[in-house]
Amino acid sequence: MKDILSAVEQRLDDQSARGLATAVSRAVRDGAVPDGAALPPIRTVAHELALSPTTVSSAWRILQRAGVIRTDGRRGSRIATPGQPHQDRYARVVEEQSGLPVDLSTGVPDPRLLPSLTASLDQLTTARVPRSYLDDPVLPGLREAVLADWPYAAQRLSVTDGALDALELVGRTALRYGDRVVVEDPCFPPLVDLLGSLGAEVVGVPMDDEGMLLTALERRLDDGARAVVHQPRAQNPTGICLSRKRARAMARLLEGRDVLVIEDDSMGAISSAPALSLGEWLPEQTVHIRSFAKSHGPDLRIAAMTGPAELMGECAARRQLAQGWTSRLLQRVLLDLLTRPEARASVAQAREVYALRRAALVDALAARGIPVPGTDGLNIWVEVADEAAALVRLAGQGVAAAPGSPFAVDAGAPPHIRVTAGRADGDTAALADQLAQAARARSRTARHR
Ligand SMILES: Cc1ncc(COP(=O)(O)O)c(C=O)c1O
């Protein structure tokens, strides 16, 4: 403690909060205070450096915002350890992709089912696109088109570079280090990585066919969660859609608590289920995000987000410091795709094809004694006897699927694999046979145990 305080004191040229924050930051950069070191209590620092406790706590807030220190409630503050980016789970999903002839591991849309961009790009002239730094960051026509098909009367709409960009922006703005965040279990792995990188403690709530289980959710909320992140329809990986009844019950549980609801509608317009949001009951507590990547093209990199005016304002201010806004040229392309009849027909057809492919595979699996949950989206979640054995078995037949373990939040659930049924355009019966065999496959060691 003494060493830390003397290292800071040597660098303290200015007695203000900013001066103290700068001194701590310099002491860390110079290596005089090691990463992870515990900082003395605010009163001790104030006493030893002859500052007021208010000045020290303001300095700690500045340092916390800048990511130099991490404050964890009663456990006090520490110098942050610059960790590796948290990519463990996402990396584990991606590494299985192996260039096999039938790749159902990716969770991404079929490129042949995306609307053609040709006409939308042809109509693009920069003359019709704002050209200044100072214009509205959201193209007004796009705001109208998106809100016309939004699940609740939202206060303020922002456009971001995809759903993950929106999730990162909201997470970074609304969450503090150590905040507990509830997610669905199983959950989209990059979301768990992202929340981990923001310093959140991620806890899971299992689901049934209507969404998160209410008793488990209530327990998590009573334990002091700060946010709930969920996918209201076509949940990745299960395909489960939140029922209206469950949504209303969730809203009742959440009402009056200081908990933010963050909704990730990543399948958007290729979902067969209608859009649904807890914003209908809790507009002041809900952020709703819809991606256009799966429906209109991953490389458009566009999502729309609504939320409470104050939080959206803070997000916009934060964004102003970096990318500023999402290219309005791309926004114009999306607007054209949302309004051009041929593009709308193409997205509607894609929605139907995905639904047919998924339903055909689900039915064929059920006929082989393999029930899978969920009703919507690109993916199915198949329980298997042994994850590794299932993947090896499938790979031997030229089929790639994703391992389930990176999607699992809490340990103890049975093994699964994720299969992107929306990309299954071949012989459904043959694929169902392969999946049914893979689901029952066991590794040698497991068999002999
Ligand atoms: C649940 C979920 N959230 C977010 C994303 C990422 O969306 P975007 O490409 O808009 O960042 C995906 C993409 O697979 C997803 O499945």
The ligand as a Gaussian input file, in Angstrom:
#p B3LYP/6-31G(d) Opt

LIG

0 1
 C      -27.828000     -14.001000     -31.562000
 C      -26.963000     -13.183000     -32.447000
 N      -26.685000     -11.921000     -32.094000
 C      -25.920000     -11.140000     -32.866000
 C      -25.380000     -11.611000     -34.053000
 C      -24.519000     -10.706000     -34.850000
 O      -25.305000      -9.858000     -35.624000
 P      -24.616000      -8.731000     -36.525000
 O      -24.027000      -9.432000     -37.709000
 O      -25.734000      -7.821000     -36.875000
 O      -23.573000      -8.074000     -35.677000
 C      -25.648000     -12.909000     -34.466000
 C      -25.050000     -13.439000     -35.694000
 O      -24.926000     -14.621000     -35.874000
 C      -26.461000     -13.725000     -33.636000
 O      -26.750000     -14.969000     -33.976000

